[in-house]
């Protein structure tokens, strides 16, 4: 855009594990499941004496485990992770 300001696009994927552990139930169990997300965003770089970066991005789950528990009456209670998330980071950018 200008010598002191630059925009960059980024995209990627992430794979990880989610571990949950029940507490306070008659029978408490734990489980581990995998999750996969796609991500994308914009990085804005600007020179203010030193180089600064502002990153704005989103994460979009492709696969996430559902979490299930039973209440005192034995009714299943489900929790599905959020459909999407946002990330914001601001800080100096160093190049090696």
Protein Blocks (a to p, Z undefined) as FASTA:
>chain_A
ZZkbccdddddddddddddddehiabdcddddddddddddddddddehiacddddddddd
fbdcddddddfkopacdddddfbdcdddddddddZZ
